[in-house]
Amino acid sequence: MADFRKALTDGRVYFFDGGYGTFLQKRGLPAGMSPELFGLEKPEVVRSVHEDYANAGANVLTTNTFGGSAPKLGSKVKARDLNREMALLARSVAGDNLFVAGSVGPTGHFIEPLGDFTFKEMVEIYKEQIQGLVDGGVDLILGETHFDLAEARALVVAAREVCALPVALSMTFESPNACLTGSSPQTFVDAMQNMEIDIVGTNCSAGPEQIFEVISNMRPRLSTPLLVEANAGLPELDENRNTVFRLEPQPFAEQSARFLAIGAKFIGGCCGTGPDHIRALKSVIGDAAWQKPVPEDDAQMVITSRAESVCIGFNHTGVIIGERINPTGKKVLSAELQEGRFTEALKFAGQQIEAGAPILDVNVGAPMVDETMILPALCKEIIAQHQVPLSIDSTNPDAVEAALWNYPGTPLVNSISGEPGRMERLGPLCKKFGAPFILLPIIGSKLPFECKDKIEVTEKLLREAEALGIPRRLIMVDALALTVSSRPMAARHCMDFIRHCKEEWNLPTVLGLSNVSFGLPARELLNSTFLTLCQGQGLCAFISNPNSARLRESLYSAEVLLARDKQAENFIDMYSEWSPAAPSSTGGTKGGEGKKSGAETMFEAVVKGERGLIEDMVRKALDEDRDPFDIVNGELIPAIMEVGEKYERKEYFLPQLLQSAETLQKGFEILKPLLEKSGKQKEKDVIVMATVEGDIHDIGKNIVCLMLRNHGFEVVDLGKDVPAETIVKTAIEKNARIIGLSALMTTTMVRMEDTVNLLQEKGLDIKVMIGGAVITEGFCKAIGADGWSTDAVAAVKLAKTLVQ
């Protein structure tokens, strides 16, 4: 059997197959039935599809297991068994001449704090599915149509725990700039490359022309083989009410051929494509050579959150790592951490972000604090409110591991030293999770002082890391700044070591800036001057208090002089209003010391999603005899409207939307008894929500329900896979004004018409609104629905319009 790993590096372009759902529907898949369960009942039909794709010239056949995870299958069949059978079926067609990709789609659930599943639980779910695919003889694991970076990372971790097969991960993006949960194409690539994935890709969501924009946004730091599978355009309904994709094979192939210029090595089709599309692809592209992607951006390291990437490198702006979330010397913060409360820590997080820190160091090391519980819990709270990447800082390896299991991106780990066993314990974890780390050149109790001593220790630790298979892209070296008050040459040795790391090892460096000035007056002056000197030697990042205006002034001034601030854009943005009369003031339009952080009003708390503050704020307002209706109508509702506008402007994404909605809900729960008791509360309009029969996807519907409740609707949520008769019956019983229907798949969207027809038969004046990834305006009109929406914010506006 051919080894797929060889295909990853040779000069060929390979062809994946096309869509399965729509193609199986043409061969008897009933509307609403799971393609995977259909495959168990009718394996000969699935076999015929594999054969058609093989005959069309596909080099890679995809298993009929996209929805083969336990949450999708329910109790009908064991996930491992189904995946094994579908993999064996594809393998029997592929033989030894073609490759088989084991398809793994999203589970339909979010990971905490967006959802109820933990990262570990998601990994276990995927391990069961992937084990079945491995049992059936697949050549690679293919995660496809994913829309959340955390879930995608869980899939990669699961695959690596189960097998040594190559792993490909393909995301779907709502726009050229972001997926549903806010990750950009570039951040997705950064996180996956940190995890050393074998193939990155994108599929679904749009036709070739639109997907070209997505992969163009992946290009700056892309060095991994690229997979692209576009739809045959967007779905429409034909005259017989069947879902069709209009883009014909030849134009599809010609448009897809453009992907080669951006580094695509694997090309196939998604929804609406069939064997003719793959045949056309092979005809147009032929034996074209693969153009391996060459990164345009030379960052030495990239740290990511779910939504942001922070580049660290010699040609990038120096990065401030905010040091304030550290209980050392902070009595209030220490006391709160001991009690498991995070108000002070979250305040420090907000202040540092407003001051311009792109990465926050998180340390909870205080007496009587269980770091294994508190560190991951605090990280989750910060992640829920802010988008910046985190640096996980602990001397406790168990706490670091716990935090890594609860992080949606690829964080920085601070740090790995030569302490016995620390590299062996944390190094493989960082490799597993794709977490870059700070290499601290200390072995034993003696601090290396001279440059040559630091070099000797670092070389030993680098050899240990290399023996563990840890890539250099995950390593940043601590230059280890020592105090000049006791060792006058300490700064000189530090700068020599920074230059050595850059010139000899091509490794970025970081240091704790304040150490150098310990025991001396005017420490801020010394620190800022030392920073500038170190930047000149190649320093890439420093751990400090970002609220220091003098440090920021030194940082941004040096970046201009070192030609790392193109056209001095950052400097001008920060200091266009700088005044020499007040050198220690903010001096610019951003990052001021006097800038207040955190919410001061209930409106701000909802907009910022500060769940920990809203309840106390509401109670305080009630103690001050504020009218509950005034609170709701004057602050809470306007706030959630502002959040909706930010979402529409793409300033907020799904995580921020959910965080704000949950914050409002917490405040409203306190007010609800008072509103009901007063008798002033107007009767709520009722809306019945359901995912249509045959469809088990309900993430989008659940988000819409949450938003509708926050805007004053009484929502009756019937769940998923609901027959039209049940939906209409409930709407009658509840005297509903609106029925809201959701569907994710093209095979189930047609069931929406069942509800519309049933309402017409009964002569009921109940409005119907529909939504889902595959829904279009044309489909809405074709089935006679009253309106359609693309997201939760649009759904709320539509519902308000329909009840007027």
Buried (B, 14 or more C-beta within 10 A) or exposed (E): EEEBEEBBEEEBBBBBBBBBBBBBBEBEBEBBBBBBBBBBEBBEBBBBBBBBBBEBBBBBBBBBBBBBBBBBBEEEBEBBBBBBBBBBBBBBBBEEEBBBBBBBBBBBBBBBBBBEBBBEBBBBBBBBBBBBBBBBBBBBBBBBBBBBBBBBBBBBBBBBBBBEBBBBBBBBBBBBBBBBBBBBBBBBBBBBBBBBBBBBBBBBBBBBBBBBBBBBBBBBBBBBBBBBBBBBBBBBBEEEEBBBBEBEBBBBBBBBBBBBEBBBBBBBBBBBBBBBBBBBBBEBBEEEEBBBBEBEBEBBBBBBBBBBBBBBBBEBBBBBBBBBBBBEEBEEBBBBBBEEBBBBBBBBBBBBBBBBBBBBBBBBBBEEBBBBEBBBBBBBBBBBBBBBBBBBBBBBBEBBBBBBBBBBBBBBBBBBBBBEEBBEBBBEBBBBBBBBBBBBBBBEEEBBBBBEBBBEBBEEBBEBBEEBEBBEBBBBBBBBBBBBEEBEEBBBBBBBBBBBBBEEBEBBBBBBBBBBBBEEEEBBEBBBBBBBBBBBBBBBBBBBBBBBBBBBBBBBBBBBEBEBBEEBEBBBEBBEEBEEEEEEEBBBEBBBBEEEBBBEEBBBBBBBBBBBBBBEBBEEBBEEEBBBBEBBEBBBBBBBBBBBEBBEEEEBBBBBBBBBBBBBBBBBEBBBEBBEEEEEBEEEBBBBBBBBBBBBBBBBBBBBBBBBBBBBBBBBBBEBBBBBEBBBEBBBEEEBBBBBBBBBBBBBBBBBBBBBBBBEEEEEEBBBBBBBBBBBEEBBEBBEBBBBBBBBBBBBBBBBEBEE
